[in-house]
Each structure stands twice: as C-alpha cells, then as structure tokens.
C-alpha cells in the first residue's frame, strides 16, 4: 500500500514496470520488479502478473498473487487463460482466484479442491469456495452456485489432509452464512458435513473437530453433540 500511496498524483509508467519484470537478471531483481508492478494497481498489468506465476520464483509469485487480488475482477480472465499444463502457475492461480472471490473462478476452484495433488492448493480452493461473492446474482443463480460449492466441500470432508478439512469447516460456515431463504434445502446436508468433521475419529485431529464444533455452535447450537 505504501508503494501505491507514494505514486499518488504521478502517472504510472506501466511499460517501464513491465520491462523491469521481463529484463530481471536475478531472483531478487524479479521479486522487486514483480512487487512494483503489483503495487501499480493497473488492470493492464494483470496478464504480466499472471506470467510471473509461471517463473518458478516463489517470492515473485507471492507478489503477483497479491497484485492480482488487488485488481479483483480485472485479473480473472487472464488467470483463467493460463495453460492448465503449467502446474506451478495454476497452483498460484488458485490462490489468486480464492482471494478474489469472483464466481468465474468456480470451475477451477472445484476442480482444484477435488483433484490437486498439493494440500496447500486444495486448502486455498476450499477457502475460495466458501468466500465467493454472489450478492450481485439472481437468487436462482446464487442457489445453483451455492449447491455446487456445497457438493465440492462435502466431498472434501474426507480429504486425507487435516489442513484441508480444517479449511472445509471454515468454508462450510462461510457458505452457510450466505444462504438465504431459498437455500433451506442446503442447510441440513451442510450441517451434517460439519457434524462429520466434528466427530472424533482416527486421523481427525482435535483442531479440526473443535473448528467444526465452533461453526456448528454459531450456526445451530442444537446441532452440536455433547
């Protein structure tokens, strides 16, 4: 935010920022250039920030993700145009789309939660599915998308990694809070998913159980088993 504030009142030389990214001759230089480009807040920077996701430089990728999230909707189409064979870039794209919350990322998030090999990516996808911004949609569209998110999240309650199941519990709570009167049919399966996460079972650590119980207590105290 500081970099952006310092630039207030001065035109952004986007070409120079992009050139700095593409001419960076060291890892540190690339990270610095990516941060500057991300801080520009320019929608036209989105395609280049997406390119950075595939440069095999975690520091630069983190900066690019932050910049893409800042750009919100302007970043979605460039992210969705990523080559699906570029696994590294796709993993970072999931994180960016989860942070943006745009419904256009739904399919990619569902696919990532169900099939990505990395627990960190599945965790990010779960978070994204619980936080999609649906307020602008018609009630019927909103309900269809919520049902799709719920189906994916319920399937992930059996994920082999507890960090993913923890994220699923958080996402189910967020999803529940976004349901309106038309979403009554989703409430019971959603609560049942949280109950399953709250149960003591082999491989289900107390931290997941407690987080699911916390969600249940906030949504429906009667659903919490003693």
C-alpha positions, 0 to 999 in steps of 0.5 A: 500500500505504501508503494501505491500511496507514494505514486499518488498524483504521478502517472504510472509508467506501466511499460517501464514496470513491465520491462523491469519484470521481463529484463530481471537478471536475478531472483531478487531483481524479479521479486522487486520488479514483480512487487512494483508492478503489483503495487501499480494497481493497473488492470493492464498489468494483470496478464504480466502478473499472471506470467510471473506465476509461471517463473518458478520464483516463489517470492515473485509469485507471492507478489503477483498473487497479491497484485492480482487480488488487488485488481479483483475482477480485472485479473480473472480472465487472464488467470483463467487463460493460463495453460492448465499444463503449467502446474506451478502457475495454476497452483498460484492461480488458485490462490489468486482466484480464492482471494478474489472471490469472483464466481468465474473462478468456480470451475477451477476452484472445484476442480482444484479442491477435488483433484490437486495433488498439493494440500496447500492448493486444495486448502486455498480452493476450499477457502475460495469456495466458501468466500465467493461473492454472489450478492450481485446474482439472481437468487436462482443463480446464487442457489445453483452456485451455492449447491455446487460449492456445497457438493465440492466441500462435502466431498472434501470432508474426507480429504486425507489432509487435516489442513484441508478439512480444517479449511472445509469447516471454515468454508462450510460456515462461510457458505452457510452464512450466505444462504438465504431463504431459498437455500433451506434445502442446503442447510441440513446436508451442510450441517451434517458435513460439519457434524462429520468433521466434528466427530472424533475419529482416527486421523481427525485431529482435535483442531479440526473437530473443535473448528467444526464444533465452533461453526456448528455452535454459531450456526445451530447450537442444537446441532452440536453433540455433547 
